[in-house]
C-alpha cells in the first residue's frame, strides 16, 4: 500500500550485474513492458560507448533494450518532461513508464494539471536525486580537480560522509576519488546551480521513489518507497512475478534515509540563502535595475521557452504571426523575459533547463527561485508537489470566493448598497 518501503534488487542476474544499486529500477521498467502495464519506456541511454556526458532520450518498446539504460548518468541532465508531451498527445497517445528525477516528476504533474497530458497514462518511477552536473563543466572539473581523464570515469556519486557532502568518482580500474562538494561548488564546479538549492530529493509525487539512502554500504539493493495507489498495484505485480526480490527495511535504515534527506535539505536551504542574499538586501528599485541589466542581454532566441517543460502554449503569444509582434520582427527588449515570467512564475519546478539553454547567460533560475520563494507562501502552493492541489491562478481561497460573491451581488444591484 501507499507508504510501504522495500529493499529491492533485480532477479535477473544480468540486470543485477549492470545495475549500480541492485538493478531494481531497470528490472521494474523491463517488467512494466513485459507485463503490458505500459506500451513504452521513455529511457535515457549513452549516445555511444562509455560517453557518460551525452545522454539521449529513447522511446523503448522492446523489454530487452531497457537493459541498455541501466546505471545513472549524473552528467547528462536530459529534458524528460518537455518531451513526454510528444508521446501523450492525440493520435500518438500511449501509456509510458518514465524514470524521472524529482524536478522531472514535478513538471509532469504540473503539465497534467494543465490538461496537457493524462496523468493516468504515465507510470512515474521516481529516482532520488541530490543534483546533476553540466557535462562541459564536469569534464573540466575531472581534469583540473580530480586529475583524471573523463573517459575513465564509470560512476559518480554525491553523498554525505562523516557530516561532509562529497562528490566521488569511480574509475574503470575500481579506483575511487572524492572531493568536498561545497569546495568544488565555490570554485564553480559541482552541481548545476538549480540543483544546489533544490530541497526535493525524494520524488514522492511519483508512483514509486527509488534510491540508495538507507541501504547498507556494499549491498546491491535499492530502497523503494511506494507513493501512490498506482505504485502499490505495480509493485505488487512485480513482486508476485519475481521481477524483483524484496525485503522489508528495519527502523534504523528508515531513520537513516530520513536523516540523509534532512541533511540534504539543510544544505539546499543554505545554498539558497547564500544565492539570494544579495537580491534580498536590495531595495525594490535596485532589484528592478538589476534584472533590467540582465534582460537587456536577451536576444529573443526563444531557447528558454523551447526548453521549459511547463511552457505549453500551442502557439506562443510572442511569435510575430500572432499580431502582437509585427511580422519579421522580434519582441522588443525586456518584453520577452517579462512575458515568460508572467506565464510560468507560478509553476516553475526549478529544473534549470531555461538557464542551461540561455546563450546570454541570464541567471533565470535565480529569478524564478526568488519569485517562488515569495509566491508559494502567498498562494499556499508549491508547484508539482501535490497531485490534487490546484494551481494558484485557477484556485481561490474561501475568503476570496466570498469577496467575489459580494462583488457580484453588488453589481447585480446596480452598484447600490454597502
Secondary structure, DSSP 8 states (H G I E B T S, - for coil): -TT-EEEEEESSHHHHHH-TTTTHHHHHHHHHHHTTS-SEEEEEEESSTT-TT-EEEEEE--GGGGGGG-S--TT----HHHHHGGGSSGGG---EEEEE-HHHHHHHHHHHHTTSS-GGGEEEEEE--S----HHHHHHHHHHTS-S-GGGEEEEEEEEETTEEEEEEEETTS-EEEEEHHHHHHTT-SS-HHHHT----S-TTSSEEEESTTS-TT---EEEEE-SHHHHHHHHHHHHTTSEEEE---HHHHHHHHHHHHHHHHHHHHHHHHHHHHHHTS-HHHHHHHHHHHHTT-----HHHHH-SS---SS-TTSGGGSSS-TT----TTHHHHHHHHHHTTT-----HHHHH-TT---HHHHHHHHHHHHHHHHT--TTT-SS---TTT---HHHHHHHHHHHHHHHTTS---
